[in-house]
Amino acid sequence: GRVGSEGRMGGTGPMGAPGQQGPMGHEGMWGARGVAGIAGTVGQIGFKGDTGHVGQYGADGLDIYGPRGRTGPAGHPGYEGKPGIPGPSGASGLEGAMGLAGGRGEKGHLGSPGHDGISGHAGPEGHAGKMGANGHDGPPGPPGPPGAAGASGVHGNSGAQGTAGGKRSAGSASGGGGGGQSGGNSGFGGVVAAVGNAVGAAIGKGLGPRSGGGGKGGGGGIGAAIGNAVGAVFGGGGGAYAAGAWPGGWCHPPDAVCKSLGIKDNMCGTCTKTATGFKLENTKAGLRWGAAGAAVDGKSFDDNYIGKGSMQARNICILAKYGNKPAALPEFPTSGCAGHTQSGIPAQAHWYGNCRTGSYREKSCCSNAALLDAGQDFGKFGVGNSCRGDKDTDSVLGSLTCEFGSASMHGPWPIKACYPLDKACTDLGVKDNLCGTCEKTPDGYRLVNREAGLRFAGASFDDNQIGKRSVQARNICILSRYGNKGQVTRQPYDTCAGKITKGGVANQVHWYGNCRENT
């Protein structure tokens, strides 16, 4: 049979009941980290809260007093108590506040020189210097001892009689006279002249006849050499001015001009009178001085601090005028004294003078530290460039100009410009004028010394705390009015005042006054 047609789809049936819940699945894996969110804005600060109200006061308490009682009778007076035990000492007061700073002080004085530094290590040995120029010919040496007599020769045959010869007395006299005169002139002083004449004449007579007309030259030369040697030892100034090694060469002996100017030591220089003093000069080899004699152990002088007015120049002038270790200094060298260094001459050993004037630590070893005292030995100064001495050499002193004046104007501190206590001072009641002049003022007096300053017992006064109303000024007024350790009958006013002398006056040692009042 045929297949039948497909039947139609039936309608949707009703929904079935829900099925049961299945089991929970496994936990899934974490996802990737999310992008960070945008930060929010900061919130505003809140407003300040209101202040709370002040609480009310509580009610007042009761304040009830009882009635006032009657006044009682007066009590008996108490007995006086025993003295109390002394209380403990009070504690030290607190330190007061720092005072206001004072005005800027004046420039301080120059401090004392520092101590000598430690000697440095010796440097490496220097290279050999260039060969020096040939020295001048030395003076002739003394004659050697006579040789032993030779053996007698064979007796010769008699010769024929010769013709008559001329007189030879002139040759013999010339030889003897020349030797004697040369020896006499070389020595200085009567004894030296006599010795020189005798020695020279003897040698002249001995050599003159043998050399005929040339006897004068032979005998005179040897006589001069011996005369020079004798003169250098006994005459002080050396022999004749002649070539020779330092210090004996080119040394001028003292002459009549030096003696007429009162010069005790010409230091191998010529002497010339000037309008205000004298001048020593030696431009050939330089001035020099030594304890045994300028031509024997003489040394030159320092080429530092030698100009006009220098202390070294003044001291060398004292040495020239009064000699070494003078008993007294009738006059003092002025600021016109001056030395001049000579160039073009070999440097020589010298006396130490390269120090500051006023360096009392070097007074005994440096010729520029202070003015020479009477009796002081110049030979005690150092040699070279230090107090200890060394081998330093300096250019020589070619000339020295000297001038002397009164102690009042040119003497050293503290005798310089020290005015005596005169009637003007005593009329004002001044017992000690402190080397000053006395002037009357409306309220008292004034002491003045602008040349060298006021002083007491060789010392000046402190330049601090010296103005008006200062205690130091009042004490100095007491010193001048009543003298040292005098009886004080009236105290000075606070108008007393000191004034510092500035310019042209050197600083001096002083009494201590730089302290606070009542300390």
FIROPA-323343 format. One line per 10 residues: number of its first residue (from 0); their letters; for each residue x, y, z of C-alpha. Coordinates in steps of 0.001 Angstrom, whole numbers, plus 500000, padded with zeros to 6 digits. Layout:
% residues N
NUM	a	X,Y,Z; ...
***
This chain:
% residues 519
0	grvgsegrmg	500000,500000,500000; 500844,503505,499704; 502729,505410,502503; 500555,507722,504265; 501278,511472,504670; 503228,512858,507627; 501071,513771,510532; 500881,517261,511909; 503098,518370,514968; 501179,518376,518095
10	gtgpmgapgq	500865,521446,520233; 503428,522355,523048; 502851,520377,526119; 502759,521908,529514; 506118,522885,531196; 507490,520239,533372; 508394,520726,537005; 511820,522428,537620; 514705,520103,537921; 516817,519804,540995
20	qgpmghegmw	519898,522213,541458; 523079,520664,540346; 526218,520588,542507; 528347,523876,542885; 531029,524134,540331; 534693,524633,541161; 535940,528205,542122; 537137,530004,539075; 540612,531549,538823; 541269,535266,539801
30	gargvagiag	541053,537645,536921; 543761,540136,536013; 544262,543186,538408; 542127,546082,537338; 543525,549492,536492; 543998,551754,539603; 541173,554183,540022; 541714,557953,539943; 542427,559411,543459; 539668,561588,544798
40	tvgqigfkgd	540260,565228,545792; 541158,566085,549423; 538160,567116,551416; 537946,570604,552906; 538809,571259,556575; 535754,571481,558703; 534757,574694,560469; 535868,575330,564081; 533171,574505,566555; 531579,577202,568690
50	tghvgqygad	533089,577942,572101; 530961,576659,574911; 529285,579052,577310; 530996,579867,580625; 529287,578171,583475; 527575,580248,586144; 529195,580863,589513; 527738,579085,592453; 525869,580947,595152; 527989,582781,597761
60	gldiygprgr	528536,580909,600978; 527517,582244,604348; 529926,584837,605848; 528512,585616,609240; 530883,587106,611869; 530187,587156,615554; 530085,590452,617497; 533495,592134,618321; 534763,591376,621779; 535841,594001,624306
70	tgpaghpgye	539432,595291,624263; 541535,593497,626836; 543940,595193,629238; 547488,596006,628026; 549954,593191,628553; 553193,593524,630486; 556215,594560,628344; 558270,591533,627332; 561839,591059,628508; 564624,591891,626054
80	gkpgipgpsg	565723,588752,624329; 569290,587522,624098; 571299,588504,621038; 570534,586199,618188; 573058,583849,616706; 574913,585493,613793; 573434,584354,610554; 575535,582624,607908; 577525,584730,605469; 575539,585835,602519
90	asglegamgl	576198,584271,599174; 578491,586066,596747; 576654,588567,594640; 576021,587771,591039; 578542,589089,588541; 577367,592377,587084; 576447,592700,583472; 579293,593380,581041; 579862,597089,580545; 579605,598774,577214
100	aggrgekghl	582617,598328,574968; 585076,601219,575146; 586192,603187,572151; 588856,601802,569876; 592235,602094,571583; 595257,603686,570041; 597693,601627,568089; 599627,599375,570468; 603343,599601,570969; 605654,597417,569015
110	gspghdgisg	606097,594101,570816; 609458,592886,572013; 611432,590954,569445; 610713,587255,569236; 613146,584647,570407; 615750,583470,568007; 614411,580650,565868; 615868,577199,565923; 618816,576909,563628; 617902,575226,560370
120	hagpeghagk	619595,572142,559052; 622815,572725,557251; 622284,573047,553529; 624215,571023,550971; 627761,572032,550366; 627938,574881,547874; 629859,574790,544651; 633379,576029,544705; 633594,579760,544026; 635524,581299,541191
130	mganghdgpp	639201,581720,541680; 639886,585119,543257; 642089,587734,541676; 645752,587691,542532; 646418,589622,545724; 648725,592599,545949; 652378,591964,546603; 652987,591684,550321; 655505,593898,552094; 659104,592678,552007
140	gppgppgaag	659913,590102,554659; 662461,590752,557372; 666075,590025,556410; 667254,586468,556963; 670020,585665,559437; 673532,586236,558112; 675121,583199,556502; 678172,581484,557882; 681493,582957,556862; 682879,581304,553747
150	asgvhgnsga	686300,579595,553618; 689230,581808,552826; 690123,581798,549169; 693534,581029,547728; 695811,583967,548068; 695970,585551,544637; 698895,587152,542929; 699418,590793,543521; 698022,592857,540724; 699479,595916,539137
160	qgtaggkrsa	698817,599190,540837; 695619,600783,539494; 694749,604410,538934; 693390,606459,541849; 689583,606003,542329; 686972,608644,543278; 685465,609097,546719; 682770,606636,547733; 681615,608390,550895; 678458,609651,549193
170	gsasgggggg	677400,606114,548294; 677924,604850,551825; 676209,607789,553448; 673295,607498,551040; 672778,603865,551877; 672890,604396,555642; 670821,607576,555645; 668098,606188,553422; 667592,603117,555564; 667471,605081,558804
180	qsggnsgfgg	664989,607703,557549; 662630,605153,556000; 662519,603119,559184; 661955,606217,561317; 659029,607539,559237; 657239,604199,559182; 656836,603887,562962; 654477,606204,564864; 655541,607828,568149; 658941,608586,569646
190	vvaavgnavg	659807,605034,570643; 658793,603651,567272; 660739,606324,565398; 663835,605564,567405; 663533,601836,566825; 662821,602321,563117; 665725,604725,562689; 668119,602464,564504; 667099,599335,562614; 666898,601105,559276
200	aaigkglgpr	670176,602901,559721; 671951,599716,560755; 670672,597824,557739; 671373,600775,555478; 674944,601014,556612; 675340,597289,556207; 673988,597229,552666; 674894,600667,551383; 678666,600276,550907; 678232,596945,549122
210	sggggkgggg	675872,598381,546563; 677445,601752,546062; 674892,604222,544701; 672150,601591,544986; 672760,601189,548698; 670064,603760,549506; 667353,601752,547798; 668344,598382,549268; 668848,599519,552828; 665816,601848,552764
220	gigaaignav	663390,599178,551528; 664251,596717,554268; 664297,599497,556855; 660804,600558,555759; 659480,597004,556089; 660830,596627,559613; 659655,600118,560522; 656152,599305,559286; 656052,596061,561278; 657252,597788,564447
230	gavfggggga	654807,600661,563907; 651843,598291,563484; 652616,596642,566819; 653529,599686,568932; 651990,602619,567090; 648311,601481,567134; 647473,602897,563724; 649726,600650,561717; 652617,601539,559515; 652674,603540,556310
240	yaagawpggw	649639,603546,554001; 650561,600758,551555; 649167,597757,549723; 648533,594616,551705; 645962,592051,552770; 643012,592993,555008; 643067,594281,557667; 646607,595660,557503; 646603,596841,553891; 645683,600370,552844
250	chppdavcks	645434,601522,556463; 645999,605234,557060; 647996,605868,560243; 646710,608638,562542; 648229,611993,561729; 648373,615522,563163; 644897,616385,561826; 643359,613421,563661; 645056,614472,566892; 643964,618105,566514
260	lgikdnmcgt	640323,616963,566165; 640550,614911,569370; 640104,611600,567541; 641317,608628,569581; 640928,606009,566812; 640906,606935,563115; 640000,603324,562104; 642508,603335,559197; 640837,606410,557684; 641865,609939,556878
270	ctktatgfkl	640620,612676,559242; 638916,615801,557887; 637411,618694,559838; 633795,619551,558944; 631590,622517,559859; 630043,620632,562783; 632524,617848,563566; 634807,615533,561611; 634821,612893,558887; 636747,609610,558610
280	entkaglrwg	637236,608180,555127; 638897,605208,553441; 637576,604572,549943; 640372,602145,549082; 639676,599356,551585; 637143,600722,554114; 637128,601749,557769; 637672,599020,560377; 638218,598482,564076; 639687,595757,566277
290	aagaavdgks	640493,595435,569955; 644194,594813,569232; 644345,597497,566530; 642525,598236,563291; 645429,596887,561226; 645865,593797,563422; 642426,592230,564027; 640154,594907,562553; 636662,594146,561289; 634320,596237,559183
300	fddnyigkgs	630854,597404,560269; 627338,596224,559413; 625968,597690,556151; 622443,597726,557654; 621219,600578,559907; 624238,602760,559076; 622569,605842,557537; 622091,609316,558966; 620904,609382,562557; 621248,605605,563022
310	mqarnicila	622286,604322,566431; 625097,602278,564886; 626607,605369,563218; 626449,607264,566541; 628157,604423,568400; 630967,604182,565841; 631445,607955,566247; 631772,607451,570028; 634372,604751,569330; 636306,607099,567032
320	kygnkpaalp	636195,610163,569310; 636635,608591,572746; 638135,605169,571957; 636960,601827,573311; 635618,601620,576892; 635716,605406,577527; 635685,606505,581166; 633073,609187,580422; 631090,610737,577548; 631462,614525,577887
330	efptsgcagh	629365,615009,574738; 626904,612777,572891; 626624,612070,569151; 623784,613858,567373; 621342,612728,564703; 623760,614227,562144; 626059,611195,562455; 626004,609085,559291; 627894,606249,557623; 628280,605588,553893
340	tqsgipaqah	628804,602100,552450; 631558,601859,549832; 630784,599790,546751; 633276,598044,544522; 635384,596717,547409; 635447,593068,548566; 633068,592357,551458; 634636,591711,554854; 633787,590257,558253; 631937,592854,560333
350	wygncrtgsy	630576,593754,563744; 626888,592836,564201; 624559,595837,563842; 621479,594513,562025; 618973,594866,564880; 616179,597258,565827; 617045,600306,567942; 615438,599833,571347; 616005,596065,571359; 617286,595938,574935
360	reksccsnaa	617627,592152,574701; 620437,592729,572173; 621993,595771,573831; 625117,593847,574805; 625681,592185,571417; 624387,594556,568679; 625877,597962,567853; 622504,599402,566746; 620396,598401,569779; 621214,601280,572139
370	lldagqdfgk	623705,604088,572688; 627012,602986,574182; 627440,603544,577908; 630640,604888,579441; 633032,601985,579921; 631175,599651,577537; 633402,597367,575454; 632680,597575,571699; 634648,594350,571290; 631885,592441,573112
380	fgvgnscrgd	629460,592945,570209; 628728,589947,568004; 630553,589345,564723; 628515,588592,561594; 624726,588704,561445; 623646,587483,564894; 624474,587774,568576; 625899,584250,568514; 628283,585200,565700; 628705,583724,562224
390	kdtdsvlgsl	630811,584099,559078; 628592,586653,557334; 630374,589379,555335; 629125,592850,554369; 630152,595739,552158; 632718,597937,553897; 632138,601352,555475; 633782,603920,553182; 633182,607062,555253; 631771,608181,558597
400	tcefgsasmh	630561,611695,559423; 630451,612545,563147; 628838,615373,565080; 628620,615809,568853; 626489,618018,571098; 625344,618556,574687; 623781,615778,576752; 620661,617906,577285; 619786,617825,573597; 621478,614689,572256
410	gpwpikacyp	621951,612361,575215; 620031,609082,575500; 616846,608546,577497; 616341,609307,580333; 618840,612192,580551; 617825,613777,577230; 615950,617104,577540; 615426,616755,581294; 614613,620242,582575; 615792,621056,586121
420	ldkactdlgv	613453,622043,588963; 613570,625861,588751; 611996,628822,590590; 608908,628765,588369; 608223,625231,589649; 608944,625852,593322; 606764,629000,593313; 603869,626744,592228; 604573,624294,595055; 605947,621581,592730
430	kdnlcgtcek	608289,619122,594472; 609120,617031,591362; 608747,618531,587890; 609289,615103,586224; 611836,616659,583783; 609228,619123,582504; 608781,622877,582507; 606191,624314,584934; 603381,626583,583709; 600725,628257,585871
440	tpdgyrlvnr	597046,627623,584952; 593824,629197,586354; 593212,626165,588592; 596757,624904,589263; 599753,624146,587049; 600864,622192,583972; 604066,620162,583376; 605288,620085,579759; 608115,618271,577927; 607496,617918,574192
450	eaglrfagas	611106,617019,573344; 611405,613734,575233; 608386,613401,577543; 607781,613506,581301; 609353,610743,583386; 610038,609600,586943; 613010,607519,588090; 613995,606788,584500; 610596,605558,583268; 607694,607166,581422
460	fddnqigkrs	603998,606663,582234; 601334,604376,580739; 599603,605837,577660; 596365,604076,578650; 593950,605394,581316; 595680,608796,581318; 592923,611179,580207; 590735,613558,582180; 589366,612169,585492; 591663,609136,585310
470	vqarnicils	593127,607884,588574; 596571,607566,586978; 596595,611270,586049; 595580,612206,589607; 598317,610012,591084; 600965,611603,588850; 599723,615022,590015; 600174,613891,593634; 603693,612682,592764; 604650,616056,591274
480	rygnkgqvtr	602977,618142,594025; 604211,616265,597100; 607101,614165,595757; 607535,610415,596092; 606285,609136,599479; 605436,612716,600461; 602628,613592,602885; 599437,614293,600928; 597402,617112,602524; 594887,617686,599718
490	qpydtcagki	593485,615348,597093; 593658,616417,593422; 590504,617304,591485; 589146,614986,588823; 590087,617625,586258; 593659,616283,586301; 594537,614993,582848; 597521,613725,580853; 598197,614143,577147; 600275,611772,575021
500	tkggvanqvh	603160,613236,573018; 602875,611981,569440; 605451,612089,566651; 609196,612554,566925; 609537,610974,570387; 610465,607306,570689; 608469,604918,572881; 610005,604287,576292; 609692,601911,579218; 606907,603047,581548
510	wygncrent	605177,602567,584865; 602173,600225,584630; 598810,601991,584631; 596569,600063,582237; 594110,598679,584787; 590530,599371,585880; 589831,601721,588759; 589377,600083,592190; 590726,596705,591054
***
